[in-house]
Amino acid sequence: MKELIPCTMCKHPQCVDLYEMQLTLAKTTNTTFDERRLHQIECICHRCTQTPEYKNEYLLCQKEHLALTHKAEVRHH
């Protein structure tokens, strides 16, 4: 099931497959997640992952988050 979730940093909408998101999070943390937990995870779009702010706030502090691929970006035609 796909859902629109805003990027935590820039608020741009991202189209995320909740099942894929659950699998990714389960693999990286060796736990299972329920749907309520999925909405608490901070999702960062591929553009924001290139910024120094992202590196300082998420990578250096090892803050829990999910970096999204460019395919998740919602484009308006």
C-alpha positions in Angstrom: 0.0 0.0 0.0 1.5 3.4 -1.0 1.0 6.5 1.0 2.1 10.1 0.7 4.4 11.1 3.5 6.2 14.5 3.7 9.9 14.7 4.0 10.8 15.6 7.6 13.3 18.2 6.5 11.7 20.0 3.5 8.1 18.8 3.8 7.9 17.9 0.1 5.5 14.9 -0.4 7.0 11.5 -1.0 5.2 8.4 -2.3 6.2 5.5 0.0 5.3 1.9 -0.2 4.5 1.0 3.5 5.3 -2.7 3.0 8.8 -1.9 1.5 9.4 0.6 4.3 8.5 -2.0 6.9 10.8 -4.6 5.4 13.7 -2.1 5.2 13.2 -1.0 8.8 12.9 -4.6 10.0 16.2 -5.6 8.3 18.2 -2.6 9.6 17.0 -2.9 13.2 16.1 -6.6 13.5 12.7 -5.9 14.8 9.1 -5.8 13.6 7.1 -2.6 13.2 3.4 -1.9 13.3 1.7 0.7 11.2 1.6 3.3 14.0 5.4 3.0 14.3 5.8 3.7 10.6 4.2 7.1 10.9 6.7 8.0 13.7 9.8 7.3 11.6 11.4 10.4 10.1 11.6 10.0 6.3 14.2 12.1 4.5 14.0 12.6 0.7 16.9 12.0 -1.6 17.5 15.7 -2.1 17.8 16.5 1.6 20.2 13.5 2.1 22.7 15.5 0.1 22.7 18.5 2.4 25.2 19.3 5.3 22.2 19.7 7.6 21.2 16.1 7.1 24.7 14.8 7.7 25.0 16.8 10.9 21.6 16.0 12.3 21.1 12.4 11.2 24.3 10.7 10.3 26.7 12.1 12.9 24.2 11.7 15.7 23.0 8.3 14.3 19.4 9.5 14.7 16.8 6.9 13.6 15.4 7.8 10.1 14.7 6.4 6.7 16.5 7.8 3.7 14.2 7.6 0.6 15.3 7.1 -3.0 14.6 9.5 -5.8 11.8 7.2 -7.0 9.7 8.3 -4.0 9.6 11.9 -5.0 6.2 13.1 -6.1 6.3 15.1 -9.3 3.6 17.3 -10.7 3.2 17.4 -14.5 
